[in-house]
């Protein structure tokens, strides 16, 4: 199956999902799920829309979504992973950093990713064998550097509770794991740390990070196995960025006991 053709076919679908989201933005009623995370009508409508579009175009593919679970995961090497709104809290609070994340795994490896931020109209995308892009501009991770006061990384707010940090540079948090990864992939930021995210948070952005010359690594330098994320066996903090910067950053973070 031609991954480039799949990407071309799905790109307008992702934009359509963005239009659905914008209809709800600034007029959102949120609910609390069992795990206390937020969910909205927009989350559910977008995931159903994406799932239907994928099943029509690629009926032999599996689908895994945050809101409605999985469909024929055991019957295909291809699995679409959907996060209809990554960053539901910013979405509910009428802030612009939330996105629609659509990733494709082949044999449990990320091979295609779309991360679309509708409010700022930025589509991050890449597929296996391509360069990473934001809209039609090629992006790459930042060059290797000393992780000192002149640098800037992204991290969730929970990082300050979970780590003793020797890193002295600036730390930013935007409320969306997928956006965090894409911002590092575009080279403006020097790295980042993410906490216990789930497969739908990173399936798409991992493909973009890889294509931009970056990496995603656990704190022990172990490679992320997406099969372990699919079934929820492993949710550990991990680092993102240019490989040398990731190695340097790993020495500046210590998990609290």
C-alpha positions, 0 to 999 in steps of 0.5 A: 500500500502506497503510504504517500497516497494514503496521506494525500487521501486523508489530508482533506479529511483532517481539515474537515475534522478541524471544521467540525471542531471550530463549530464547537470552539468557544461554545463548549460544554464539558463532562468529566470521564471516569478518570476525571479527564474532560470530554466534550460533544466535539471529541465524540463527533470528530472521532466518529467522523474520522472513524467512518471516513477511515472505514470507508476508505480503508475497510481492512485497517484497524482503528483505535480511538480515545473515546470509542475504543478499537475496531478489528485491531487483530485483523490488520497490520495497519492501525489508525490511532485517533485523538479527536481533540488532544488538549481538551482542557485548552479547548474547553478554556477557549485557548488555541493550543489544542489539536486533532491527531490522526496517526497510522501504525504499520506493524506497531510502528508509526508511519504517518501522522497528522496533527492539526491545530485549527485555530492557528491553521497549522497542519503538522504532517509526515509519512515514512520516507518523507520530510516533516512539514508544518503546512507546506514548510519543511521542519527539522529539530533544533541542532545539538546544543548545551542544555543551559539557561539559553535553551527552552523545553516543553513539559507538562505542569505535572513535571514539577511534582514528579521530578527534581530538575537540574535543568536551568533553562526555560520550561513551557507548557501548552496542555497538549502532548501532540502539540508539544512534540510538534513544537519540538519537531519544528526546531524552535524548542530544544527538547521536552519531557512528557509524562504518562501519555497514552497511544493516541496522544503520540501516535501521529506526532511520533511519525512527525518527530522521527521525520524531523530528525528527532527521537522519543526515548524513555528516561532509561534511553529505552525505545518506545514500543508502541505495542506496549502503549496500545494495550496499556502495558506501559506508560512512563515519562519520556524525552523528545528532541534531537538525539544528543539533546535528549541524552543531555536532558536525561542527565538533568532530570531525576524522578522523585522517590 
